[in-house]
């Protein structure tokens, strides 16, 4: 294999967060071979990975959200963003409602706290799946990408509001004010290095959130928007992105690979559950993602179109159903929500298995796509 080929493989692995899959598989194998030793190692890593390392995962997600709002971005105008954002809301409301109803009517009220777990859409895996399922240039791909970005934005809000790490102490959260002010001053003074934003403003924000009872993994979410960024958006994973000189792009370029290592450790630390842990919580999370996601996305998209909004040209109801199924891959954020919603124990293991099993959304979407093309007599164009 040539150096160019090796770089291409590595880029594919990192762009699609496949190291997270490696960590997840290792965790599952380890937990089912020697669960006590796995638990000891996972417990030792949990704070460093979940409370510190994941700060940078959510920071990169925030970077994508910010850039989507600048000219040329998917969220730049209400006309461009309205239908996918509405679909994202539907793709969160329906799974959450379905999960809550199942918890009530199946006699498992102890699981109700996990209602937000199936709200998640894994942006990297869903985007990868969409590029495989849909022809190149199909409007469903940017539609799903925008939906996943909006889903991330709403998910951060849910995490902050509904899943504090303890008793919320407003007096301890006042440290966010000087943290944000420092980030503002750094931007006003034209500081180009991202390190002062991360170390000074981000460190103060992390301390404030940690002491105030809000998950500290969100520490850079209010800081990243102050980093100087490009005046126009480039496509996520686009060829131009690694070469942009602005602070936000340099932050992404520096942290992109370390975040993939963090995701590997996140999978290793959080995904290790015994297969015998499958229970009601597993099926509730999985069914809410596989059924609730497409149901909510299709319903809210049709409502938006009926109200006078316009979906991207060429996007038919069948395509919306298909991308709704693809959006059912919860994985990373669903796992994170699970660890925020439940303490270690049987319930957490159950919902983790549901988040892990949500990857079946990809083969389901692929199967539905092939059946649909054969039924309509349309073959997928060559890429």
ROPA-60519 format. One record per residue (C-alpha): residue number from 1; chain; x, z, y. Coordinates in steps of 0.25 Angstrom, whole numbers. Example, Ala and Ser with C-alpha at 12.3 -4.5 7.8 and 13.67 -1.06 7.14 Angstrom:
BEGIN
nr; kette; east; up; north
1; A; 49; 31; -18 $
2; A; 55; 29; -4 $
***
This chain:
BEGIN
nr; kette; east; up; north
1; A; 0; 0; 0 $
2; A; 6; -4; 14 $
3; A; 7; 5; 25 $
4; A; -4; -2; 32 $
5; A; -13; 0; 20 $
6; A; -10; 15; 19 $
7; A; -13; 17; 34 $
8; A; -26; 10; 32 $
9; A; -30; 19; 20 $
10; A; -26; 32; 28 $
11; A; -34; 27; 40 $
12; A; -46; 25; 31 $
13; A; -44; 39; 25 $
14; A; -43; 46; 38 $
15; A; -54; 38; 45 $
16; A; -64; 41; 35 $
17; A; -60; 56; 33 $
18; A; -57; 53; 18 $
19; A; -47; 65; 18 $
20; A; -59; 74; 19 $
21; A; -64; 68; 6 $
22; A; -51; 71; 0 $
23; A; -52; 85; 5 $
24; A; -66; 86; 0 $
25; A; -63; 81; -14 $
26; A; -51; 90; -15 $
27; A; -59; 102; -11 $
28; A; -70; 99; -21 $
29; A; -60; 97; -33 $
30; A; -53; 110; -29 $
31; A; -65; 118; -27 $
32; A; -70; 114; -41 $
33; A; -57; 116; -48 $
34; A; -53; 129; -42 $
35; A; -63; 134; -32 $
36; A; -57; 148; -29 $
37; A; -44; 142; -25 $
38; A; -51; 131; -16 $
39; A; -59; 142; -9 $
40; A; -46; 150; -6 $
41; A; -40; 137; 1 $
42; A; -52; 132; 7 $
43; A; -55; 146; 14 $
44; A; -41; 146; 19 $
45; A; -42; 133; 25 $
46; A; -56; 134; 30 $
47; A; -54; 139; 44 $
48; A; -42; 130; 47 $
49; A; -49; 118; 43 $
50; A; -64; 121; 47 $
51; A; -62; 128; 60 $
52; A; -49; 122; 65 $
53; A; -46; 109; 58 $
54; A; -61; 104; 59 $
55; A; -59; 105; 75 $
56; A; -52; 92; 75 $
57; A; -62; 85; 66 $
58; A; -74; 89; 75 $
59; A; -65; 85; 87 $
60; A; -63; 71; 82 $
61; A; -78; 70; 79 $
62; A; -80; 74; 94 $
63; A; -70; 63; 98 $
64; A; -79; 53; 91 $
65; A; -91; 58; 98 $
66; A; -85; 58; 112 $
67; A; -80; 44; 110 $
68; A; -93; 39; 106 $
69; A; -99; 43; 119 $
70; A; -89; 35; 128 $
71; A; -92; 20; 132 $
72; A; -92; 12; 119 $
73; A; -95; 24; 110 $
74; A; -107; 25; 101 $
75; A; -113; 36; 110 $
76; A; -110; 30; 123 $
77; A; -124; 26; 127 $
78; A; -137; 31; 122 $
79; A; -142; 17; 118 $
80; A; -130; 16; 108 $
81; A; -130; 30; 103 $
82; A; -145; 34; 103 $
83; A; -149; 29; 89 $
84; A; -137; 33; 81 $
85; A; -137; 47; 88 $
86; A; -152; 48; 85 $
87; A; -149; 44; 71 $
88; A; -138; 55; 70 $
89; A; -148; 66; 75 $
90; A; -158; 61; 64 $
91; A; -146; 61; 54 $
92; A; -144; 76; 57 $
93; A; -159; 80; 59 $
94; A; -164; 75; 46 $
95; A; -153; 80; 37 $
96; A; -154; 94; 43 $
97; A; -169; 94; 42 $
98; A; -168; 90; 28 $
99; A; -158; 100; 24 $
100; A; -166; 111; 31 $
101; A; -179; 107; 24 $
102; A; -172; 107; 11 $
103; A; -166; 121; 13 $
104; A; -180; 126; 16 $
105; A; -188; 119; 6 $
106; A; -178; 121; -6 $
107; A; -177; 136; -3 $
108; A; -163; 136; 2 $
109; A; -164; 142; 16 $
110; A; -150; 147; 15 $
111; A; -145; 132; 16 $
112; A; -153; 130; 29 $
113; A; -140; 133; 38 $
114; A; -134; 120; 32 $
115; A; -144; 111; 39 $
116; A; -134; 104; 48 $
117; A; -124; 100; 36 $
118; A; -132; 87; 33 $
119; A; -132; 83; 48 $
120; A; -117; 79; 47 $
121; A; -112; 64; 45 $
122; A; -98; 62; 42 $
123; A; -93; 52; 52 $
124; A; -81; 47; 45 $
125; A; -87; 46; 31 $
126; A; -100; 40; 36 $
127; A; -93; 30; 45 $
128; A; -84; 26; 33 $
129; A; -96; 24; 24 $
130; A; -104; 16; 35 $
131; A; -92; 6; 36 $
132; A; -92; 4; 21 $
133; A; -108; 3; 20 $
134; A; -111; -6; 32 $
135; A; -104; -19; 36 $
136; A; -94; -19; 46 $
137; A; -100; -20; 60 $
138; A; -114; -15; 55 $
139; A; -121; -6; 66 $
140; A; -123; 5; 56 $
141; A; -108; 9; 56 $
142; A; -108; 12; 71 $
143; A; -122; 18; 70 $
144; A; -117; 28; 59 $
145; A; -104; 31; 67 $
146; A; -112; 35; 79 $
147; A; -122; 43; 71 $
148; A; -111; 50; 64 $
149; A; -104; 53; 78 $
150; A; -117; 58; 84 $
151; A; -119; 66; 71 $
152; A; -105; 73; 73 $
153; A; -109; 76; 87 $
154; A; -122; 83; 83 $
155; A; -115; 90; 72 $
156; A; -105; 97; 81 $
157; A; -117; 102; 89 $
158; A; -124; 107; 76 $
159; A; -111; 114; 71 $
160; A; -109; 121; 85 $
161; A; -123; 125; 86 $
162; A; -128; 129; 72 $
163; A; -115; 133; 64 $
164; A; -107; 143; 72 $
165; A; -96; 150; 64 $
166; A; -102; 164; 67 $
167; A; -110; 171; 78 $
168; A; -109; 162; 91 $
169; A; -103; 170; 102 $
170; A; -105; 162; 115 $
171; A; -95; 172; 122 $
172; A; -84; 166; 114 $
173; A; -88; 152; 116 $
174; A; -85; 152; 131 $
175; A; -71; 148; 127 $
176; A; -77; 134; 126 $
177; A; -78; 133; 141 $
178; A; -63; 134; 144 $
179; A; -60; 125; 132 $
180; A; -69; 114; 137 $
181; A; -64; 116; 151 $
182; A; -50; 115; 147 $
183; A; -53; 102; 140 $
184; A; -60; 97; 152 $
185; A; -47; 100; 161 $
186; A; -38; 93; 151 $
187; A; -47; 81; 152 $
188; A; -47; 82; 167 $
189; A; -32; 83; 168 $
190; A; -30; 71; 159 $
191; A; -24; 78; 148 $
192; A; -21; 67; 137 $
193; A; -16; 75; 125 $
194; A; -27; 81; 116 $
195; A; -20; 93; 113 $
196; A; -23; 102; 125 $
197; A; -38; 98; 122 $
198; A; -36; 102; 107 $
199; A; -27; 114; 109 $
200; A; -32; 121; 122 $
201; A; -46; 117; 124 $
202; A; -49; 115; 109 $
203; A; -42; 128; 105 $
204; A; -50; 136; 115 $
205; A; -63; 130; 111 $
206; A; -60; 133; 96 $
207; A; -57; 147; 99 $
208; A; -70; 148; 107 $
209; A; -78; 142; 96 $
210; A; -72; 150; 85 $
211; A; -74; 163; 92 $
212; A; -88; 159; 97 $
213; A; -93; 156; 83 $
214; A; -94; 141; 84 $
215; A; -87; 132; 74 $
216; A; -73; 130; 80 $
217; A; -72; 117; 73 $
218; A; -80; 112; 86 $
219; A; -69; 116; 95 $
220; A; -64; 103; 100 $
221; A; -78; 97; 101 $
222; A; -80; 101; 116 $
223; A; -65; 98; 119 $
224; A; -63; 84; 113 $
225; A; -73; 77; 123 $
226; A; -64; 81; 135 $
227; A; -52; 73; 129 $
228; A; -49; 60; 136 $
229; A; -55; 49; 128 $
230; A; -56; 34; 128 $
231; A; -66; 28; 138 $
232; A; -72; 19; 128 $
233; A; -75; 22; 113 $
234; A; -68; 15; 101 $
235; A; -75; 14; 88 $
236; A; -72; 26; 79 $
237; A; -61; 23; 69 $
238; A; -58; 11; 78 $
239; A; -45; 4; 78 $
240; A; -43; 8; 93 $
241; A; -45; 23; 91 $
242; A; -31; 27; 87 $
243; A; -24; 20; 99 $
244; A; -33; 26; 110 $
245; A; -24; 34; 120 $
246; A; -35; 44; 125 $
247; A; -34; 59; 121 $
248; A; -46; 59; 112 $
249; A; -41; 47; 104 $
250; A; -28; 53; 103 $
251; A; -34; 66; 98 $
252; A; -41; 58; 87 $
253; A; -29; 51; 83 $
254; A; -21; 64; 82 $
255; A; -31; 72; 75 $
256; A; -37; 61; 66 $
257; A; -28; 63; 54 $
258; A; -27; 78; 55 $
259; A; -42; 78; 55 $
260; A; -42; 71; 42 $
261; A; -33; 81; 36 $
262; A; -42; 92; 42 $
263; A; -54; 85; 35 $
264; A; -46; 85; 22 $
265; A; -44; 100; 23 $
266; A; -59; 101; 28 $
267; A; -64; 95; 15 $
268; A; -54; 103; 7 $
269; A; -58; 116; 13 $
270; A; -73; 114; 14 $
271; A; -77; 104; 3 $
272; A; -73; 112; -9 $
273; A; -86; 116; -17 $
274; A; -89; 117; -31 $
275; A; -98; 106; -37 $
276; A; -106; 117; -42 $
277; A; -110; 121; -28 $
278; A; -120; 110; -27 $
279; A; -133; 116; -24 $
280; A; -145; 115; -15 $
281; A; -137; 114; -2 $
282; A; -129; 102; -7 $
283; A; -141; 94; -10 $
284; A; -148; 98; 3 $
285; A; -135; 94; 11 $
286; A; -134; 81; 3 $
287; A; -149; 77; 4 $
288; A; -149; 80; 19 $
289; A; -138; 71; 21 $
290; A; -141; 59; 12 $
291; A; -156; 59; 15 $
292; A; -157; 66; 28 $
293; A; -146; 58; 35 $
294; A; -152; 44; 33 $
295; A; -166; 49; 35 $
296; A; -163; 55; 49 $
297; A; -154; 44; 53 $
298; A; -165; 33; 50 $
299; A; -176; 41; 55 $
300; A; -170; 44; 69 $
301; A; -164; 30; 70 $
302; A; -178; 24; 68 $
303; A; -184; 34; 78 $
304; A; -173; 30; 88 $
305; A; -176; 15; 86 $
306; A; -191; 18; 87 $
307; A; -189; 25; 100 $
308; A; -182; 13; 106 $
309; A; -168; 16; 103 $
310; A; -160; 5; 96 $
311; A; -151; 5; 84 $
312; A; -139; -4; 83 $
313; A; -142; -18; 80 $
314; A; -143; -22; 66 $
315; A; -145; -8; 61 $
316; A; -157; -8; 52 $
317; A; -165; 4; 46 $
318; A; -158; 1; 32 $
319; A; -144; 3; 39 $
320; A; -148; 16; 46 $
321; A; -153; 21; 33 $
322; A; -139; 17; 27 $
323; A; -131; 23; 38 $
324; A; -140; 36; 37 $
325; A; -136; 38; 23 $
326; A; -121; 35; 26 $
327; A; -122; 46; 37 $
328; A; -126; 56; 26 $
329; A; -111; 58; 23 $
330; A; -110; 72; 29 $
331; A; -97; 77; 23 $
332; A; -87; 82; 34 $
333; A; -97; 88; 44 $
334; A; -107; 92; 34 $
335; A; -96; 100; 27 $
336; A; -92; 106; 40 $
337; A; -106; 110; 43 $
338; A; -108; 116; 29 $
339; A; -96; 125; 31 $
340; A; -102; 129; 45 $
341; A; -116; 131; 39 $
342; A; -113; 140; 27 $
343; A; -102; 151; 23 $
344; A; -94; 149; 10 $
345; A; -103; 150; -2 $
346; A; -113; 142; -10 $
347; A; -121; 137; 1 $
348; A; -109; 131; 8 $
349; A; -104; 124; -5 $
350; A; -118; 118; -7 $
351; A; -119; 112; 6 $
352; A; -104; 107; 6 $
353; A; -107; 100; -7 $
354; A; -119; 93; 0 $
355; A; -110; 89; 11 $
356; A; -100; 83; 1 $
357; A; -110; 76; -7 $
358; A; -115; 69; 6 $
359; A; -104; 59; 4 $
360; A; -114; 52; -6 $
361; A; -121; 46; 6 $
362; A; -110; 36; 6 $
363; A; -112; 30; -8 $
364; A; -127; 31; -6 $
365; A; -126; 23; 7 $
366; A; -118; 13; 0 $
367; A; -128; 12; -11 $
368; A; -140; 11; -2 $
369; A; -132; 0; 6 $
370; A; -130; -8; -6 $
371; A; -144; -7; -11 $
372; A; -149; -11; 2 $
373; A; -140; -23; 3 $
374; A; -144; -28; -11 $
375; A; -159; -26; -8 $
376; A; -158; -34; 5 $
377; A; -149; -44; -1 $
378; A; -138; -42; 10 $
379; A; -124; -40; 6 $
380; A; -114; -32; 14 $
381; A; -106; -41; 23 $
382; A; -91; -41; 21 $
383; A; -83; -32; 29 $
***
